[in-house]
Amino acid sequence: MDKKKIKANNSPQISNRQNHQEKKLNRRQFLLGGTAAGFSGAVLTLSASSPPILSSPSKARFPIEITDKCKRMNQKYTIFNRQLWDYELINKIEEAASKSERTSKLNQHGWSQLDYALSEAGWTVDNKFAPGSEGGQPQTPAYDWDEPVNPKKFKFKDAKDASKKIKKAAHFLGASLVGIADYDPLWTYSHLVKENINAEYSPEEPPQFELIPPEFPFQPKSVVVMAVEMNYKGISLSPSALEEAATGLGYSHMCALGCSVSAFIRQLGYRAFGHGNDVSLSIPYAIAAGLGELGRNGLLITQEFGPRVRIVKVFTELKLQPDRPKTFGVWQFCKTCKRCAQACPSQAISFGPPTLEGETISNNPGVLKWYINPEKCIQFWRENGSDCANCISSCPYNKLPLWNHKLGATLAALPIAPFQYFLARMDNLFGYGSIRNSQANANFWDED
């Protein structure tokens, strides 16, 4: 393996969002840090070649156009991991951080000590058992690739029977939605970014990381894809610390669910491991497993919760019967709606038609979709001093499961553009998807 050094004179000091006196590095702390200082150098170990691309079952059965330009993505180019080595991007987000409103908002509704305490509580399980996984860190304790397996194999009747029982267990263990997909190497990162997040902090030393190949201890055959519903009220308060609490809780539930379901499969005698934002792309697997469709906001849109979900997957050697992708009108509705693009404070969401290529190296080309601009998005995060979920809260599919909302979703599936436009405008008229609602944040702690 060849070693390369990347040097820069201006790069960020990683501040700890939880406790500024702690000295452990964490990619999420890096993302949300509000201060900057200079250090130079970064150690990057790159494997000599990418793993081969095997045959991809996705292109034949996907409800979205996938061209030959779509290749396996190097995790190095995701927006979170670019903050470890891309100093042009680092300078941009540090400039955004210098404009941060975080300090001035500390006593405002949604940004109080009470609100931040809830945020820290929401993130606790993820931070403790899957530290850094939200930014792509692989092989954390909850998502270990090589846990012990029961030597006695449970005998299923067939793949259909196995899928039924795995789904039953997943729902029991906390999954809001469950689907099965065939393993597809196209959606596994060609290289994974493994950061030494336990290194002692020093402003003079850069984060230590290497690129490792996704060489699993077994050949995956099937993927259990699970969606976890996030708190409706919390997400609706975006962008604030209360929204951040709902997001963190979603990641903590992912951590517990992925760990538990993979343990269940291993107890049946089959190798398995869970993972969230690390190892592979989530949305393609969720679409393949029939959990939803891809929206203009670049997120999975489900019938049950809209985009208000987090996705966790389990790779297993157990052969399961895959589900099929399903469509329910999202693609056509998103062409007309544009609510998420209007609500995006960084203008990172396209108002135009779907394309086959995005604007930045963090966009993997070759899929016909609406490419978001993650650079604009991450700069707003730094400026805001917190997460943002406006593209989730503003989506007309983001509703509680009431009869009128189910009726609206059914009507939205009708291929009539003027009617879809009318539904989106009515959604706005009735006050759904409002953002920066100070009064709603003020009411949060007093509501029953």
Secondary structure, DSSP 4 states (H G I P E B T S, - for coil): -EEEEE--S-------SS-TT--B--HHHHHH---------EEEEE-SSPPP----SHHHH-SS-B-TT--PPPGGGSHHHHTTT-HHHHHHHHHHHTT--TGGGTTSTTSSHHHHHHHHHHHHHHHHHSTTGGGT--S-GGG-S-----SSPP--SSHHHHHHHHHHHHHHTT-SEEEEEE--GGGB-SSEEEE-TTSBP-TTSPPBEEEE----SS---EEEEEEEEPPHHHHHT-SSHHHHHHHHHHHHHHHHHHHHHHHHHHHTT--EEEESSSSB-SHHHHHHTTS-EE-TTSSEEBTTTBT-EEEEEEEESS--PPP-----SHHHHHHHH-HHHHH-TT--S-SS--BS--SSTTS--SB-B----HHHHHHHHHHHTS---HHHHT-TT---S-HHHHHHHHHHTSS-HHHHHHHHHHHHHTTTT--S-HHHHHHTTT--
